């Protein structure tokens, strides 16, 4: 039968700064995904605070300080109740610094992974410390990596994860309408370059001049979108993926995994792009 995974995209309409409402919204979407038999559900970048940093200001830090434990408890409980993995974006405080992060919760409700966004966009440098690691996490359906939003604009990040064994890359995002072309291009390119699955979820909503448009999607290792959600509406999408299919494609002679392994990235992929900072 092969190794299968059922993936849920939770395209999310956050209420800016209303953490309790956003937690309840996330809990509802997780429960719906679990009821549909999903193995994992992906929530967007900074989904519990909402994403409009100019409007939130320093409140994003106070949300991190005051709400991270509550968010972890709520998502852990939802994961355990639904026996489902959750990947969700949030602000995480650590040692006086704040990170634009994603947490991975397992089916038992434990937070078993954390990733810090490495590439900042717009005003994010005013609020967050950049991450400096690209971890890969083991789940019961396969090995996964996480990149947050603008991280996917750099091919080295996805290649780094894939050479470390990632079979699926989860991408929580807050992507604006002006750059919709880059959203589709980057999500599709990263999977096609590496012949893995890319799972990308976006916010929906307009906050001042910022329009977050949705169009969340799952792309397969053959370069074709498998699922694409609509514009400007909160919704849940479900898609089954075949991990063995991706493995078989990477074993084709033309893929040259031996060459790619021999030239795999050494150290921090951001160093290769430092002139772009």
Phi and psi restraints in degrees (value plus and minus 20) as a CYANA .aco file:
   2 UNK   PHI      62.4   102.4
   2 UNK   PSI     148.9   188.9
   3 UNK   PHI    -109.5   -69.5
   3 UNK   PSI      96.5   136.5
   4 UNK   PHI    -134.3   -94.3
   4 UNK   PSI     133.5   173.5
   5 UNK   PHI    -162.6  -122.6
   5 UNK   PSI     118.9   158.9
   6 UNK   PHI    -122.0   -82.0
   6 UNK   PSI     100.7   140.7
   7 UNK   PHI    -129.0   -89.0
   7 UNK   PSI     116.8   156.8
   8 UNK   PHI    -135.8   -95.8
   8 UNK   PSI     112.1   152.1
   9 UNK   PHI    -122.8   -82.8
   9 UNK   PSI     101.2   141.2
  10 UNK   PHI    -124.0   -84.0
  10 UNK   PSI      65.7   105.7
  11 UNK   PHI     -89.6   -49.6
  11 UNK   PSI     102.8   142.8
  12 UNK   PHI    -140.8  -100.8
  12 UNK   PSI     112.5   152.5
  13 UNK   PHI    -125.0   -85.0
  13 UNK   PSI      72.6   112.6
  14 UNK   PHI     -97.6   -57.6
  14 UNK   PSI     131.0   171.0
  15 UNK   PHI    -117.8   -77.8
  15 UNK   PSI      96.7   136.7
  16 UNK   PHI     -79.8   -39.8
  16 UNK   PSI      98.6   138.6
  17 UNK   PHI      61.2   101.2
  17 UNK   PSI     -25.2    14.8
  18 UNK   PHI    -118.9   -78.9
  18 UNK   PSI      63.7   103.7
  19 UNK   PHI     -85.6   -45.6
  19 UNK   PSI     -62.0   -22.0
  20 UNK   PHI     -81.3   -41.3
  20 UNK   PSI     -63.8   -23.8
  21 UNK   PHI     -83.7   -43.7
  21 UNK   PSI     -58.9   -18.9
  22 UNK   PHI     -90.4   -50.4
  22 UNK   PSI     -55.1   -15.1
  23 UNK   PHI     -82.2   -42.2
  23 UNK   PSI     -66.4   -26.4
  24 UNK   PHI     -82.5   -42.5
  24 UNK   PSI     -59.8   -19.8
  25 UNK   PHI     -82.2   -42.2
  25 UNK   PSI     -65.9   -25.9
  26 UNK   PHI     -82.1   -42.1
  26 UNK   PSI     -62.8   -22.8
  27 UNK   PHI     -79.0   -39.0
  27 UNK   PSI     -61.8   -21.8
  28 UNK   PHI     -84.1   -44.1
  28 UNK   PSI     -63.7   -23.7
  29 UNK   PHI     -86.9   -46.9
  29 UNK   PSI     -58.7   -18.7
  30 UNK   PHI     -83.0   -43.0
  30 UNK   PSI     -63.5   -23.5
  31 UNK   PHI     -82.4   -42.4
  31 UNK   PSI     -59.9   -19.9
  32 UNK   PHI     -84.3   -44.3
  32 UNK   PSI     -61.1   -21.1
  33 UNK   PHI     -84.3   -44.3
  33 UNK   PSI     -62.7   -22.7
  34 UNK   PHI     -83.7   -43.7
  34 UNK   PSI     -61.1   -21.1
  35 UNK   PHI     -83.6   -43.6
  35 UNK   PSI     -47.0    -7.0
  36 UNK   PHI    -105.2   -65.2
  36 UNK   PSI     -17.9    22.1
  37 UNK   PHI      64.7   104.7
  37 UNK   PSI      -2.6    37.4
  38 UNK   PHI     -88.9   -48.9
  38 UNK   PSI     125.0   165.0
  39 UNK   PHI    -103.3   -63.3
  39 UNK   PSI     -49.1    -9.1
  40 UNK   PHI    -172.5  -132.5
  40 UNK   PSI     126.1   166.1
  41 UNK   PHI    -146.7  -106.7
  41 UNK   PSI     117.6   157.6
  42 UNK   PHI    -129.0   -89.0
  42 UNK   PSI     106.3   146.3
  43 UNK   PHI    -128.4   -88.4
  43 UNK   PSI     136.7   176.7
  44 UNK   PHI     -94.4   -54.4
  44 UNK   PSI     156.8   196.8
  45 UNK   PHI     -81.4   -41.4
  45 UNK   PSI     114.7   154.7
  46 UNK   PHI      25.4    65.4
  46 UNK   PSI      25.3    65.3
  47 UNK   PHI     -95.0   -55.0
  47 UNK   PSI     -39.7     0.3
  48 UNK   PHI    -106.9   -66.9
  48 UNK   PSI     -43.6    -3.6
  49 UNK   PHI    -117.3   -77.3
  49 UNK   PSI     -45.0    -5.0
  50 UNK   PHI      66.4   106.4
  50 UNK   PSI     140.4   180.4
  51 UNK   PHI    -140.2  -100.2
  51 UNK   PSI      76.5   116.5
  52 UNK   PHI    -180.9  -140.9
  52 UNK   PSI      65.2   105.2
  53 UNK   PHI     -87.4   -47.4
  53 UNK   PSI     -52.5   -12.5
  54 UNK   PHI     -83.6   -43.6
  54 UNK   PSI     -54.8   -14.8
  55 UNK   PHI    -102.5   -62.5
  55 UNK   PSI     -56.8   -16.8
  56 UNK   PHI     -92.5   -52.5
  56 UNK   PSI     -59.4   -19.4
  57 UNK   PHI      39.2    79.2
  57 UNK   PSI    -162.7  -122.7
  58 UNK   PHI     -87.4   -47.4
  58 UNK   PSI     -29.7    10.3
  59 UNK   PHI     -79.7   -39.7
  59 UNK   PSI     -47.7    -7.7
  60 UNK   PHI     -82.1   -42.1
  60 UNK   PSI     -51.9   -11.9
  61 UNK   PHI     -93.1   -53.1
  61 UNK   PSI     -63.2   -23.2
  62 UNK   PHI     -84.9   -44.9
  62 UNK   PSI     -53.2   -13.2
  63 UNK   PHI     -83.6   -43.6
  63 UNK   PSI     -63.7   -23.7
  64 UNK   PHI     -79.5   -39.5
  64 UNK   PSI     -65.2   -25.2
  65 UNK   PHI     -84.9   -44.9
  65 UNK   PSI     -63.2   -23.2
  66 UNK   PHI    -113.0   -73.0
  66 UNK   PSI     -40.4    -0.4
  67 UNK   PHI    -138.9   -98.9
  67 UNK   PSI     -31.3     8.7
  68 UNK   PHI     -79.3   -39.3
  68 UNK   PSI     -64.5   -24.5
  69 UNK   PHI     -84.3   -44.3
  69 UNK   PSI     -60.0   -20.0
  70 UNK   PHI     -84.9   -44.9
  70 UNK   PSI     -62.1   -22.1
  71 UNK   PHI     -83.0   -43.0
  71 UNK   PSI     -67.1   -27.1
  72 UNK   PHI     -79.9   -39.9
  72 UNK   PSI     -61.1   -21.1
  73 UNK   PHI     -85.3   -45.3
  73 UNK   PSI     -63.5   -23.5
  74 UNK   PHI     -86.9   -46.9
  74 UNK   PSI     -64.4   -24.4
  75 UNK   PHI     -90.7   -50.7
  75 UNK   PSI     -55.7   -15.7
  76 UNK   PHI     -82.6   -42.6
  76 UNK   PSI     -62.9   -22.9
  77 UNK   PHI     -84.4   -44.4
  77 UNK   PSI     -62.0   -22.0
  78 UNK   PHI     -85.3   -45.3
  78 UNK   PSI     -59.9   -19.9
  79 UNK   PHI     -84.7   -44.7
  79 UNK   PSI     -64.4   -24.4
  80 UNK   PHI     -86.7   -46.7
  80 UNK   PSI     -61.1   -21.1
  81 UNK   PHI     -83.4   -43.4
  81 UNK   PSI     -58.3   -18.3
  82 UNK   PHI    -114.6   -74.6
  82 UNK   PSI     -23.1    16.9
  83 UNK   PHI      30.0    70.0
  83 UNK   PSI      33.9    73.9
  84 UNK   PHI    -158.7  -118.7
  84 UNK   PSI     127.2   167.2
  85 UNK   PHI    -100.5   -60.5
  85 UNK   PSI     128.5   168.5
  86 UNK   PHI    -150.4  -110.4
  86 UNK   PSI     114.8   154.8
  87 UNK   PHI    -136.7   -96.7
  87 UNK   PSI     102.9   142.9
  88 UNK   PHI    -161.6  -121.6
  88 UNK   PSI     122.2   162.2
  89 UNK   PHI    -112.0   -72.0
  89 UNK   PSI     119.8   159.8
  90 UNK   PHI    -180.9  -140.9
  90 UNK   PSI     144.2   184.2
  91 UNK   PHI    -106.1   -66.1
  91 UNK   PSI     107.2   147.2
  92 UNK   PHI    -140.2  -100.2
  92 UNK   PSI     103.6   143.6
  93 UNK   PHI    -108.5   -68.5
  93 UNK   PSI     116.0   156.0
  94 UNK   PHI    -167.5  -127.5
  94 UNK   PSI      98.8   138.8
  95 UNK   PHI      32.8    72.8
  95 UNK   PSI      24.7    64.7
  96 UNK   PHI      61.0   101.0
  96 UNK   PSI     -19.2    20.8
  97 UNK   PHI    -134.0   -94.0
  97 UNK   PSI     141.8   181.8
  98 UNK   PHI    -145.1  -105.1
  98 UNK   PSI     117.1   157.1
  99 UNK   PHI    -141.9  -101.9
  99 UNK   PSI     119.8   159.8
 100 UNK   PHI    -100.2   -60.2
 100 UNK   PSI      84.4   124.4
 101 UNK   PHI    -146.5  -106.5
 101 UNK   PSI     150.4   190.4
 102 UNK   PHI    -153.3  -113.3
 102 UNK   PSI     118.5   158.5
 103 UNK   PHI    -128.8   -88.8
 103 UNK   PSI     124.0   164.0
 104 UNK   PHI    -130.7   -90.7
 104 UNK   PSI     102.1   142.1
 105 UNK   PHI    -130.0   -90.0
 105 UNK   PSI     117.7   157.7
 106 UNK   PHI    -114.0   -74.0
 106 UNK   PSI    -198.1  -158.1
 107 UNK   PHI     -87.6   -47.6
 107 UNK   PSI     -37.0     3.0
 108 UNK   PHI    -111.2   -71.2
 108 UNK   PSI     -22.7    17.3
 109 UNK   PHI      71.2   111.2
 109 UNK   PSI     -10.1    29.9
 110 UNK   PHI    -109.7   -69.7
 110 UNK   PSI     121.9   161.9
 111 UNK   PHI    -100.8   -60.8
 111 UNK   PSI      88.4   128.4
 112 UNK   PHI    -130.3   -90.3
 112 UNK   PSI     -17.3    22.7
 113 UNK   PHI    -182.2  -142.2
 113 UNK   PSI     129.2   169.2
 114 UNK   PHI    -162.5  -122.5
 114 UNK   PSI     114.7   154.7
 115 UNK   PHI    -146.1  -106.1
 115 UNK   PSI     119.9   159.9
 116 UNK   PHI    -130.1   -90.1
 116 UNK   PSI     107.7   147.7
 117 UNK   PHI     -76.1   -36.1
 117 UNK   PSI     111.7   151.7
 118 UNK   PHI    -114.8   -74.8
 118 UNK   PSI     -52.1   -12.1
 119 UNK   PHI    -133.3   -93.3
 119 UNK   PSI      97.9   137.9
 120 UNK   PHI    -104.9   -64.9
 120 UNK   PSI     129.5   169.5
 121 UNK   PHI    -147.1  -107.1
 121 UNK   PSI     119.4   159.4
 122 UNK   PHI      39.4    79.4
 122 UNK   PSI    -146.7  -106.7
 123 UNK   PHI    -102.7   -62.7
 123 UNK   PSI     -17.1    22.9
 124 UNK   PHI     -80.5   -40.5
 124 UNK   PSI     -51.5   -11.5
 125 UNK   PHI     -81.4   -41.4
 125 UNK   PSI     -42.5    -2.5
 126 UNK   PHI     -96.5   -56.5
 126 UNK   PSI     -32.7     7.3
 127 UNK   PHI    -144.0  -104.0
 127 UNK   PSI     -46.4    -6.4
 128 UNK   PHI    -149.1  -109.1
 128 UNK   PSI     127.9   167.9
 129 UNK   PHI    -105.2   -65.2
 129 UNK   PSI     119.1   159.1
 130 UNK   PHI     -93.7   -53.7
 130 UNK   PSI     122.7   162.7
 131 UNK   PHI     -93.6   -53.6
 131 UNK   PSI     141.9   181.9
 132 UNK   PHI    -156.6  -116.6
 132 UNK   PSI       2.9    42.9
 133 UNK   PHI    -165.8  -125.8
 133 UNK   PSI     133.8   173.8
 134 UNK   PHI    -147.5  -107.5
 134 UNK   PSI      56.9    96.9
 135 UNK   PHI     -94.8   -54.8
 135 UNK   PSI     136.1   176.1
 136 UNK   PHI    -137.1   -97.1
 136 UNK   PSI     118.6   158.6
 137 UNK   PHI    -138.4   -98.4
 137 UNK   PSI     120.7   160.7
 138 UNK   PHI    -110.4   -70.4
 138 UNK   PSI     112.2   152.2
 139 UNK   PHI    -144.5  -104.5
 139 UNK   PSI     155.3   195.3
 140 UNK   PHI     -98.5   -58.5
 140 UNK   PSI     -24.6    15.4
 141 UNK   PHI    -132.3   -92.3
 141 UNK   PSI     -26.6    13.4
 142 UNK   PHI     134.8   174.8
 142 UNK   PSI     158.1   198.1
 143 UNK   PHI    -113.2   -73.2
 143 UNK   PSI     115.1   155.1
 144 UNK   PHI    -148.7  -108.7
 144 UNK   PSI     134.2   174.2
 145 UNK   PHI    -144.8  -104.8
 145 UNK   PSI     143.2   183.2
 146 UNK   PHI    -149.3  -109.3
 146 UNK   PSI     112.5   152.5
 147 UNK   PHI    -147.4  -107.4
 147 UNK   PSI     124.6   164.6
 148 UNK   PHI    -130.1   -90.1
 148 UNK   PSI      96.0   136.0
 149 UNK   PHI      27.8    67.8
 149 UNK   PSI    -128.6   -88.6
 150 UNK   PHI     -79.8   -39.8
 150 UNK   PSI     -39.9     0.1
 151 UNK   PHI     -72.6   -32.6
 151 UNK   PSI     -52.3   -12.3
 152 UNK   PHI     -97.1   -57.1
 152 UNK   PSI     -24.8    15.2
 153 UNK   PHI     -95.9   -55.9
 153 UNK   PSI     -21.9    18.1
 154 UNK   PHI    -143.2  -103.2
 154 UNK   PSI      92.4   132.4
 155 UNK   PHI     -76.9   -36.9
 155 UNK   PSI     -49.9    -9.9
 156 UNK   PHI     -82.8   -42.8
 156 UNK   PSI     -51.8   -11.8
 157 UNK   PHI     -85.2   -45.2
 157 UNK   PSI     -67.5   -27.5
 158 UNK   PHI     -87.1   -47.1
 158 UNK   PSI     -60.4   -20.4
 159 UNK   PHI     -81.9   -41.9
 159 UNK   PSI     -60.8   -20.8
 160 UNK   PHI     -77.8   -37.8
 160 UNK   PSI     -68.8   -28.8
 161 UNK   PHI     -81.4   -41.4
 161 UNK   PSI     -63.7   -23.7
 162 UNK   PHI     -88.8   -48.8
 162 UNK   PSI     -57.7   -17.7
 163 UNK   PHI     -89.4   -49.4
 163 UNK   PSI     -39.0     1.0
 164 UNK   PHI    -108.4   -68.4
 164 UNK   PSI     -18.4    21.6
 165 UNK   PHI      88.5   128.5
 165 UNK   PSI     -17.6    22.4
 166 UNK   PHI     -85.8   -45.8
 166 UNK   PSI     114.5   154.5
 167 UNK   PHI    -123.9   -83.9
 167 UNK   PSI     -42.9    -2.9
 168 UNK   PHI    -155.3  -115.3
 168 UNK   PSI     116.8   156.8
 169 UNK   PHI    -133.8   -93.8
 169 UNK   PSI     100.9   140.9
 170 UNK   PHI    -115.4   -75.4
 170 UNK   PSI     115.3   155.3
 171 UNK   PHI    -150.4  -110.4
 171 UNK   PSI      68.7   108.7
 172 UNK   PHI     -94.7   -54.7
 172 UNK   PSI     113.2   153.2
 173 UNK   PHI    -162.9  -122.9
 173 UNK   PSI     143.7   183.7
 174 UNK   PHI    -156.3  -116.3
 174 UNK   PSI      67.0   107.0
 175 UNK   PHI    -126.3   -86.3
 175 UNK   PSI     110.6   150.6
 176 UNK   PHI    -106.9   -66.9
 176 UNK   PSI     135.9   175.9
 177 UNK   PHI     -84.6   -44.6
 177 UNK   PSI     -50.0   -10.0
 178 UNK   PHI     -80.7   -40.7
 178 UNK   PSI     -45.8    -5.8
 179 UNK   PHI    -132.2   -92.2
 179 UNK   PSI      10.0    50.0
 180 UNK   PHI     -78.2   -38.2
 180 UNK   PSI     -59.0   -19.0
 181 UNK   PHI     -78.5   -38.5
 181 UNK   PSI     -59.7   -19.7
 182 UNK   PHI     -90.5   -50.5
 182 UNK   PSI     -51.2   -11.2
 183 UNK   PHI     -78.2   -38.2
 183 UNK   PSI     -74.5   -34.5
 184 UNK   PHI     -85.9   -45.9
 184 UNK   PSI     -61.1   -21.1
 185 UNK   PHI     -83.5   -43.5
 185 UNK   PSI     -67.6   -27.6
 186 UNK   PHI     -90.7   -50.7
 186 UNK   PSI     -63.6   -23.6
 187 UNK   PHI     -82.0   -42.0
 187 UNK   PSI     -64.1   -24.1
 188 UNK   PHI     -89.8   -49.8
 188 UNK   PSI     -59.1   -19.1
 189 UNK   PHI     -87.0   -47.0
 189 UNK   PSI     -61.5   -21.5
 190 UNK   PHI     -84.3   -44.3
 190 UNK   PSI     -55.1   -15.1
 191 UNK   PHI     -95.6   -55.6
 191 UNK   PSI     -57.8   -17.8
 192 UNK   PHI     -89.8   -49.8
 192 UNK   PSI     -58.1   -18.1
 193 UNK   PHI     -82.9   -42.9
 193 UNK   PSI     -52.8   -12.8
 194 UNK   PHI    -133.8   -93.8
 194 UNK   PSI     -27.2    12.8
 195 UNK   PHI      33.4    73.4
 195 UNK   PSI      34.3    74.3
 196 UNK   PHI    -149.2  -109.2
 196 UNK   PSI     158.3   198.3
 197 UNK   PHI    -112.7   -72.7
 197 UNK   PSI     114.1   154.1
 198 UNK   PHI    -131.7   -91.7
 198 UNK   PSI     108.8   148.8
 199 UNK   PHI    -138.9   -98.9
 199 UNK   PSI      88.6   128.6
 200 UNK   PHI    -145.5  -105.5
 200 UNK   PSI     106.7   146.7
 201 UNK   PHI    -144.4  -104.4
 201 UNK   PSI     120.1   160.1
 202 UNK   PHI    -139.9   -99.9
 202 UNK   PSI     139.1   179.1
 203 UNK   PHI     -93.8   -53.8
 203 UNK   PSI     146.2   186.2
 204 UNK   PHI    -151.2  -111.2
 204 UNK   PSI     123.4   163.4
 205 UNK   PHI     119.6   159.6
 205 UNK   PSI     139.9   179.9
 206 UNK   PHI    -139.9   -99.9
 206 UNK   PSI     106.8   146.8
 207 UNK   PHI    -150.3  -110.3
 207 UNK   PSI      81.1   121.1
 208 UNK   PHI      43.4    83.4
 208 UNK   PSI    -144.3  -104.3
 209 UNK   PHI    -110.6   -70.6
 209 UNK   PSI     -20.6    19.4
 210 UNK   PHI    -112.8   -72.8
 210 UNK   PSI      98.0   138.0
 211 UNK   PHI    -132.1   -92.1
 211 UNK   PSI      91.9   131.9
 212 UNK   PHI    -119.9   -79.9
 212 UNK   PSI     101.6   141.6
 213 UNK   PHI    -126.9   -86.9
 213 UNK   PSI     -25.7    14.3
 214 UNK   PHI      64.4   104.4
 214 UNK   PSI    -151.1  -111.1
 215 UNK   PHI      39.0    79.0
 215 UNK   PSI      19.5    59.5
 216 UNK   PHI     -80.2   -40.2
 216 UNK   PSI     131.7   171.7
 217 UNK   PHI    -176.3  -136.3
 217 UNK   PSI     137.9   177.9
 218 UNK   PHI    -141.3  -101.3
 218 UNK   PSI     106.0   146.0
 219 UNK   PHI    -134.3   -94.3
 219 UNK   PSI     119.2   159.2
 220 UNK   PHI    -112.1   -72.1
 220 UNK   PSI     148.9   188.9
 221 UNK   PHI     -89.0   -49.0
 221 UNK   PSI     -29.8    10.2
 222 UNK   PHI    -113.7   -73.7
 222 UNK   PSI     -14.6    25.4
 223 UNK   PHI      73.6   113.6
 223 UNK   PSI     -19.1    20.9
 224 UNK   PHI    -125.6   -85.6
 224 UNK   PSI     118.4   158.4
 225 UNK   PHI     -84.4   -44.4
 225 UNK   PSI     111.9   151.9
 226 UNK   PHI    -115.8   -75.8
 226 UNK   PSI     -47.4    -7.4
 227 UNK   PHI    -173.0  -133.0
 227 UNK   PSI     115.2   155.2
 228 UNK   PHI    -161.3  -121.3
 228 UNK   PSI     105.2   145.2
 229 UNK   PHI    -107.0   -67.0
 229 UNK   PSI     152.3   192.3
 230 UNK   PHI    -106.6   -66.6
 230 UNK   PSI    -195.3  -155.3
 231 UNK   PHI    -104.5   -64.5
 231 UNK   PSI     122.7   162.7
 232 UNK   PHI      38.2    78.2
 232 UNK   PSI       8.5    48.5
 233 UNK   PHI    -165.0  -125.0
 233 UNK   PSI     112.0   152.0
 234 UNK   PHI     -86.0   -46.0
 234 UNK   PSI     114.3   154.3
 235 UNK   PHI    -182.8  -142.8
 235 UNK   PSI     144.1   184.1
 236 UNK   PHI    -135.6   -95.6
 236 UNK   PSI     111.0   151.0
 237 UNK   PHI    -139.5   -99.5
 237 UNK   PSI     124.1   164.1
 238 UNK   PHI    -145.6  -105.6
 238 UNK   PSI     117.4   157.4
 239 UNK   PHI    -169.4  -129.4
 239 UNK   PSI     118.6   158.6
 240 UNK   PHI    -114.1   -74.1
 240 UNK   PSI     115.1   155.1
 241 UNK   PHI    -142.1  -102.1
 241 UNK   PSI     130.3   170.3
 242 UNK   PHI    -131.7   -91.7
 242 UNK   PSI      84.0   124.0
 243 UNK   PHI     -89.1   -49.1
 243 UNK   PSI     -50.2   -10.2
 244 UNK   PHI     -87.0   -47.0
 244 UNK   PSI     -50.2   -10.2
 245 UNK   PHI     -81.1   -41.1
 245 UNK   PSI     -63.7   -23.7
 246 UNK   PHI     -85.3   -45.3
 246 UNK   PSI     -60.3   -20.3
 247 UNK   PHI     -80.8   -40.8
 247 UNK   PSI     -64.4   -24.4
 248 UNK   PHI     -83.0   -43.0
 248 UNK   PSI     -58.4   -18.4
 249 UNK   PHI     -86.0   -46.0
 249 UNK   PSI     -58.4   -18.4
 250 UNK   PHI     -90.9   -50.9
 250 UNK   PSI     -37.1     2.9
 251 UNK   PHI    -108.1   -68.1
 251 UNK   PSI     -23.8    16.2
 252 UNK   PHI     -84.6   -44.6
 252 UNK   PSI     123.6   163.6
 253 UNK   PHI     -75.6   -35.6
 253 UNK   PSI     -54.1   -14.1
 254 UNK   PHI     -89.5   -49.5
 254 UNK   PSI     -35.9     4.1
 255 UNK   PHI     -95.5   -55.5
 255 UNK   PSI     -46.5    -6.5
 256 UNK   PHI      34.1    74.1
 256 UNK   PSI      32.6    72.6
 257 UNK   PHI     -81.1   -41.1
 257 UNK   PSI     -48.1    -8.1
 258 UNK   PHI     -83.9   -43.9
 258 UNK   PSI     -63.3   -23.3
 259 UNK   PHI     -86.9   -46.9
 259 UNK   PSI     -62.4   -22.4
 260 UNK   PHI     -84.7   -44.7
 260 UNK   PSI     -58.1   -18.1
 261 UNK   PHI     -86.3   -46.3
 261 UNK   PSI     -59.2   -19.2
 262 UNK   PHI     -89.8   -49.8
 262 UNK   PSI     -42.5    -2.5
 263 UNK   PHI    -130.4   -90.4
 263 UNK   PSI       1.2    41.2
 264 UNK   PHI     -80.7   -40.7
 264 UNK   PSI     134.3   174.3
 265 UNK   PHI     -83.3   -43.3
 265 UNK   PSI     115.5   155.5
 266 UNK   PHI    -124.0   -84.0
 266 UNK   PSI     107.4   147.4
 267 UNK   PHI      58.9    98.9
 267 UNK   PSI    -170.2  -130.2
 268 UNK   PHI    -103.9   -63.9
 268 UNK   PSI      99.2   139.2
 269 UNK   PHI     -77.6   -37.6
 269 UNK   PSI     -44.7    -4.7
 270 UNK   PHI     -84.3   -44.3
 270 UNK   PSI     -45.6    -5.6
 271 UNK   PHI     -83.5   -43.5
 271 UNK   PSI     -50.0   -10.0
 272 UNK   PHI     -91.4   -51.4
 272 UNK   PSI     -37.2     2.8
 273 UNK   PHI    -138.1   -98.1
 273 UNK   PSI      -4.3    35.7
 274 UNK   PHI     -82.3   -42.3
 274 UNK   PSI     -46.5    -6.5
 275 UNK   PHI     -89.9   -49.9
 275 UNK   PSI     -33.5     6.5
 276 UNK   PHI    -107.9   -67.9
 276 UNK   PSI     -34.3     5.7
